[in-house]
Amino acid sequence: MHDIDPLLNYLKEFIELDREEIDLIHNYVMRRKYLKNQFILQQGDVCRHLNFVVTGCTKTFVVDLNGQEHVLHFSIENWWTSDLGSFVSQTPADFNVQCIEPTEVIQFGYEGLHLLYEKIPKLDKFFRILLEKALVSSQKRIIRNFSLTAKEQYLAFKKQYPEMERRIPQYLIASYLGITKEFLSKIKSQLILEQ
């Protein structure tokens, strides 16, 4: 049986599971390793799994018609990653999910997760709460993009995700913020001068 303790420890923060429920989850998840730069999901493929990150770091992004990459979000340990719209509707993905570092995930398959919802109703509630939090976070990010300057957005990112700021290449952070890496470098230089 594969080790899913990181997932179980995470779930314990939100719901209490008995031995039978833990065994059921074991039967419907799998643990998988990905190499740095390997894709967990590619644009156009149907997203078949919800991925819980055990170790590593991923980026979720879209490539526009000009070949420009736009990063929507990052995921590190104890975070989730996938193209939720594709997973829920089982239609082609709008986004790519790629590993920035060697990454290990625990995956829930579409059919397996729905069976678990029936057998463990509190898991259904857990994922509903998780989705609600993701929606709120996404809406707050949209508001920040409209109301904050690039410098303020960078400072907010740095404050909210200090570990990511250290682990993720600057050009990807710039893409996430919707600015060029040169402009991000200029912002960082300004901040050093202001200290």
C-alpha contacts under 8 A as a table, 3 or more apart, distances in Angstrom:
res1	aa1	res2	aa2	distance
1	M	26	H	7.57
2	H	26	H	7.73
2	H	30	M	7.35
2	H	31	R	6.84
3	D	31	R	7.63
4	I	7	L	5.47
4	I	8	L	6.31
4	I	26	H	7.31
4	I	31	R	7.39
4	I	106	I	7.12
5	D	8	L	4.90
5	D	9	N	5.88
6	P	9	N	5.19
6	P	10	Y	6.22
6	P	54	V	6.42
6	P	78	N	7.71
7	L	10	Y	5.05
7	L	11	L	6.15
7	L	52	F	7.13
7	L	54	V	7.61
7	L	78	N	7.65
7	L	106	I	7.35
8	L	11	L	5.02
8	L	12	K	6.08
8	L	22	I	7.79
9	N	12	K	5.12
9	N	13	E	6.94
10	Y	13	E	5.63
10	Y	14	F	7.60
10	Y	78	N	6.92
11	L	14	F	5.47
11	L	15	I	5.91
11	L	16	E	7.69
12	K	15	I	5.22
12	K	16	E	5.65
12	K	17	L	7.27
14	F	126	F	7.02
15	I	122	K	7.02
15	I	123	L	7.71
15	I	126	F	7.20
17	L	21	E	5.82
17	L	22	I	6.29
18	D	21	E	5.34
18	D	22	I	6.26
19	R	22	I	5.10
19	R	23	D	6.20
20	E	23	D	5.12
20	E	24	L	6.26
21	E	24	L	4.97
21	E	25	I	6.28
21	E	120	I	6.85
22	I	25	I	5.15
22	I	26	H	6.27
23	D	26	H	5.00
23	D	27	N	6.48
24	L	27	N	5.17
24	L	28	Y	6.69
24	L	116	L	7.54
25	I	28	Y	5.24
25	I	29	V	6.30
25	I	116	L	7.18
26	H	29	V	5.73
26	H	30	M	7.78
28	Y	108	F	6.65
28	Y	109	G	7.35
28	Y	112	G	5.34
28	Y	113	L	7.18
28	Y	116	L	7.68
29	V	106	I	6.53
29	V	107	Q	5.40
29	V	108	F	4.97
29	V	109	G	6.98
29	V	112	G	7.65
30	M	106	I	5.55
30	M	107	Q	5.31
30	M	108	F	7.06
31	R	104	E	7.17
31	R	105	V	5.71
31	R	106	I	4.33
31	R	107	Q	6.22
32	R	104	E	5.66
32	R	105	V	5.43
32	R	106	I	6.33
32	R	107	Q	7.45
33	K	102	P	7.56
33	K	103	T	5.85
33	K	104	E	4.31
33	K	105	V	6.47
34	Y	38	Q	6.06
34	Y	39	F	7.79
34	Y	40	I	7.46
34	Y	99	C	7.14
34	Y	102	P	5.85
34	Y	103	T	5.15
34	Y	104	E	6.08
35	L	38	Q	5.27
35	L	99	C	6.94
35	L	101	E	7.08
35	L	102	P	4.55
35	L	103	T	6.41
36	K	99	C	5.25
36	K	100	I	5.54
36	K	101	E	4.52
36	K	102	P	4.37
36	K	103	T	7.07
37	N	98	Q	5.96
37	N	99	C	4.94
37	N	100	I	5.72
37	N	101	E	7.09
37	N	102	P	7.88
38	Q	98	Q	5.75
38	Q	99	C	5.58
39	F	42	Q	6.40
39	F	96	N	7.27
39	F	97	V	5.82
39	F	98	Q	4.24
39	F	99	C	6.28
40	I	96	N	7.74
40	I	97	V	5.40
40	I	98	Q	5.72
40	I	99	C	7.29
41	L	45	D	6.97
41	L	47	C	6.66
41	L	82	S	7.31
41	L	83	D	7.96
41	L	93	A	8.00
41	L	95	F	7.73
41	L	96	N	5.34
41	L	97	V	4.95
41	L	98	Q	6.96
42	Q	45	D	5.71
42	Q	93	A	7.09
42	Q	95	F	6.66
42	Q	96	N	4.43
42	Q	97	V	6.48
43	Q	62	V	7.44
43	Q	92	P	7.16
43	Q	93	A	4.98
43	Q	94	D	5.25
43	Q	95	F	4.87
43	Q	96	N	4.96
44	G	92	P	4.60
44	G	93	A	4.86
44	G	94	D	6.41
44	G	95	F	7.86
45	D	91	T	7.88
45	D	92	P	4.94
45	D	93	A	5.48
46	V	86	S	6.00
46	V	87	F	7.03
46	V	90	Q	5.85
46	V	91	T	5.36
46	V	92	P	4.39
46	V	93	A	5.48
47	C	50	L	7.99
47	C	82	S	7.02
47	C	83	D	6.27
47	C	84	L	7.77
47	C	86	S	5.35
47	C	87	F	4.79
47	C	90	Q	6.60
47	C	91	T	7.56
47	C	92	P	7.16
47	C	93	A	6.22
48	R	87	F	5.95
48	R	90	Q	7.31
48	R	109	G	5.78
48	R	110	Y	5.74
49	H	82	S	7.06
49	H	87	F	6.81
49	H	107	Q	5.70
49	H	108	F	5.31
49	H	109	G	4.57
49	H	110	Y	6.02
50	L	80	W	7.14
50	L	81	T	6.53
50	L	82	S	5.64
50	L	84	L	7.80
50	L	87	F	7.41
50	L	107	Q	5.58
50	L	108	F	5.18
50	L	109	G	6.67
50	L	110	Y	7.72
51	N	80	W	5.52
51	N	81	T	5.20
51	N	82	S	6.20
51	N	105	V	5.77
51	N	106	I	5.69
51	N	107	Q	4.62
51	N	108	F	6.59
52	F	77	E	7.97
52	F	78	N	6.50
52	F	79	W	5.95
52	F	80	W	4.57
52	F	81	T	6.54
52	F	105	V	5.27
52	F	106	I	5.09
52	F	107	Q	6.33
53	V	56	G	6.98
53	V	57	C	7.64
53	V	75	S	7.20
53	V	76	I	6.17
53	V	77	E	5.01
53	V	78	N	5.51
53	V	79	W	5.58
53	V	80	W	5.99
53	V	81	T	7.30
53	V	103	T	7.33
53	V	104	E	6.19
53	V	105	V	4.51
53	V	106	I	6.63
54	V	76	I	7.94
54	V	77	E	5.18
54	V	78	N	6.17
54	V	103	T	7.48
54	V	104	E	5.41
54	V	105	V	5.19
54	V	106	I	6.92
55	T	76	I	6.96
55	T	77	E	5.20
55	T	102	P	7.82
55	T	103	T	5.37
55	T	104	E	5.18
55	T	105	V	7.09
56	G	76	I	5.88
56	G	77	E	6.41
56	G	99	C	7.56
56	G	100	I	7.55
56	G	101	E	5.31
56	G	102	P	5.60
56	G	103	T	4.09
56	G	104	E	6.44
57	C	74	F	6.99
57	C	75	S	5.52
57	C	76	I	4.52
57	C	77	E	7.19
57	C	99	C	5.95
57	C	100	I	5.46
57	C	101	E	5.41
57	C	102	P	7.45
57	C	103	T	6.18
58	T	74	F	5.53
58	T	75	S	5.17
58	T	76	I	6.69
58	T	81	T	7.65
58	T	97	V	6.55
58	T	98	Q	5.44
58	T	99	C	4.27
58	T	100	I	5.20
58	T	101	E	7.10
58	T	103	T	7.55
59	K	71	V	6.69
59	K	72	L	7.56
59	K	73	H	5.88
59	K	74	F	4.43
59	K	75	S	6.46
59	K	96	N	7.96
59	K	97	V	5.68
59	K	98	Q	5.51
59	K	99	C	6.45
59	K	100	I	6.69
60	T	71	V	5.88
60	T	72	L	5.60
60	T	73	H	5.38
60	T	74	F	6.19
60	T	81	T	7.64
60	T	82	S	7.63
60	T	95	F	6.41
60	T	96	N	5.54
60	T	97	V	4.50
60	T	98	Q	6.63
61	F	69	E	6.55
61	F	70	H	5.35
61	F	71	V	4.20
61	F	72	L	5.34
61	F	73	H	7.23
61	F	95	F	5.48
61	F	96	N	5.30
61	F	97	V	6.61
62	V	69	E	5.83
62	V	70	H	5.36
62	V	71	V	6.67
62	V	72	L	7.69
62	V	94	D	6.87
62	V	95	F	4.96
62	V	96	N	6.08
63	V	66	N	7.80
63	V	67	G	5.57
63	V	68	Q	5.41
63	V	69	E	4.51
63	V	70	H	6.24
64	D	67	G	5.34
64	D	68	Q	5.37
64	D	69	E	6.56
64	D	70	H	7.60
65	L	68	Q	7.34
69	E	175	S	7.17
70	H	175	S	5.57
70	H	176	Y	6.55
70	H	178	G	7.41
71	V	74	F	7.85
71	V	172	L	6.95
71	V	175	S	5.55
71	V	176	Y	4.63
72	L	176	Y	5.95
73	H	176	Y	6.79
75	S	79	W	5.52
75	S	80	W	6.44
75	S	81	T	6.25
76	I	79	W	5.63
76	I	164	M	7.82
81	T	97	V	7.43
82	S	87	F	7.57
82	S	97	V	6.52
83	D	86	S	5.45
83	D	87	F	6.15
83	D	93	A	6.21
83	D	94	D	7.24
83	D	95	F	6.09
83	D	96	N	7.64
83	D	97	V	7.70
84	L	87	F	4.94
84	L	88	V	5.98
85	G	88	V	5.36
85	G	89	S	6.10
85	G	90	Q	7.92
85	G	91	T	7.94
85	G	93	A	7.38
86	S	89	S	5.31
86	S	90	Q	5.13
86	S	91	T	5.00
86	S	92	P	5.81
86	S	93	A	4.90
86	S	94	D	7.34
87	F	90	Q	5.08
87	F	91	T	7.30
87	F	110	Y	7.02
93	A	96	N	7.49
99	C	102	P	6.49
99	C	103	T	6.29
100	I	103	T	7.99
100	I	168	I	7.57
108	F	112	G	6.60
108	F	113	L	5.84
109	G	112	G	5.19
109	G	113	L	5.91
110	Y	113	L	5.38
110	Y	114	H	6.50
111	E	114	H	5.26
111	E	115	L	6.34
112	G	115	L	5.10
112	G	116	L	6.19
113	L	116	L	4.96
113	L	117	Y	6.20
114	H	117	Y	4.97
114	H	118	E	6.57
115	L	118	E	5.25
115	L	119	K	6.33
116	L	119	K	4.98
116	L	120	I	5.52
116	L	121	P	7.72
116	L	123	L	7.27
116	L	124	D	7.87
117	Y	120	I	5.28
117	Y	121	P	5.26
117	Y	122	K	7.66
117	Y	123	L	5.93
117	Y	124	D	4.85
118	E	121	P	5.89
118	E	124	D	7.93
120	I	123	L	5.53
120	I	124	D	7.12
121	P	124	D	5.12
121	P	125	K	6.56
122	K	125	K	4.93
122	K	126	F	6.10
123	L	126	F	4.86
123	L	127	F	6.26
124	D	127	F	5.34
124	D	128	R	6.26
125	K	128	R	5.04
125	K	129	I	6.26
126	F	129	I	5.23
126	F	130	L	6.19
127	F	130	L	4.81
127	F	131	L	6.06
128	R	131	L	5.13
128	R	132	E	6.19
129	I	132	E	5.02
129	I	133	K	6.24
130	L	133	K	5.20
130	L	134	A	6.23
131	L	134	A	4.95
131	L	135	L	6.13
132	E	135	L	5.13
132	E	136	V	6.27
133	K	136	V	5.13
133	K	137	S	6.12
134	A	137	S	5.08
134	A	138	S	6.10
135	L	138	S	5.06
135	L	139	Q	6.17
136	V	139	Q	5.11
136	V	140	K	6.19
137	S	140	K	5.13
137	S	141	R	6.25
138	S	141	R	5.11
138	S	142	I	6.39
139	Q	142	I	5.10
139	Q	143	I	6.35
140	K	143	I	5.06
140	K	144	R	6.20
141	R	144	R	5.01
141	R	145	N	6.16
142	I	145	N	5.07
142	I	146	F	6.39
143	I	146	F	5.18
143	I	147	S	6.01
144	R	147	S	5.15
144	R	148	L	5.34
144	R	153	Q	6.78
145	N	148	L	5.98
145	N	149	T	7.85
145	N	153	Q	7.25
145	N	177	L	7.93
148	L	151	K	7.85
148	L	152	E	5.61
148	L	153	Q	5.91
149	T	152	E	5.11
149	T	153	Q	6.14
150	A	153	Q	5.02
150	A	154	Y	6.16
150	A	177	L	7.09
150	A	179	I	7.44
151	K	154	Y	5.15
151	K	155	L	6.26
151	K	187	I	6.07
152	E	155	L	5.08
152	E	156	A	6.09
153	Q	156	A	5.07
153	Q	157	F	6.12
153	Q	177	L	6.88
154	Y	157	F	5.04
154	Y	158	K	6.09
154	Y	177	L	7.01
155	L	158	K	5.04
155	L	159	K	6.08
156	A	159	K	5.12
156	A	160	Q	5.96
157	F	160	Q	5.17
157	F	161	Y	5.72
157	F	162	P	7.66
157	F	165	E	7.71
158	K	161	Y	5.37
158	K	162	P	5.12
158	K	164	M	7.99
158	K	165	E	5.89
159	K	162	P	5.74
161	Y	164	M	5.36
161	Y	165	E	6.31
162	P	165	E	5.18
162	P	166	R	6.70
163	E	166	R	5.33
163	E	167	R	6.40
164	M	167	R	4.97
164	M	168	I	5.70
165	E	168	I	5.83
165	E	173	I	7.65
168	I	172	L	6.79
168	I	173	I	6.88
169	P	172	L	5.56
169	P	173	I	6.66
170	Q	173	I	5.04
170	Q	174	A	6.13
170	Q	181	K	6.62
170	Q	184	L	7.77
171	Y	174	A	5.01
171	Y	175	S	6.24
171	Y	180	T	7.36
171	Y	181	K	4.93
172	L	175	S	4.94
172	L	176	Y	6.19
173	I	176	Y	4.98
173	I	177	L	6.21
174	A	177	L	5.04
174	A	178	G	6.07
174	A	179	I	5.14
174	A	180	T	5.63
174	A	181	K	5.23
174	A	184	L	6.00
175	S	178	G	4.93
175	S	179	I	5.90
175	S	180	T	6.76
175	S	181	K	7.60
176	Y	179	I	7.78
179	I	183	F	6.42
179	I	184	L	6.89
180	T	183	F	5.20
180	T	184	L	6.39
181	K	184	L	5.00
181	K	185	S	6.12
182	E	185	S	5.03
182	E	186	K	6.26
183	F	186	K	4.96
183	F	187	I	6.26
184	L	187	I	5.02
184	L	188	K	6.21
185	S	188	K	5.11
185	S	189	S	6.19
186	K	189	S	5.09
186	K	190	Q	6.22
187	I	190	Q	5.09
187	I	191	L	6.27
188	K	191	L	5.07
188	K	192	I	6.33
189	S	192	I	5.16
189	S	193	L	6.39
190	Q	193	L	5.14
190	Q	194	E	6.25
191	L	194	E	5.03
191	L	195	Q	6.51
192	I	195	Q	5.41
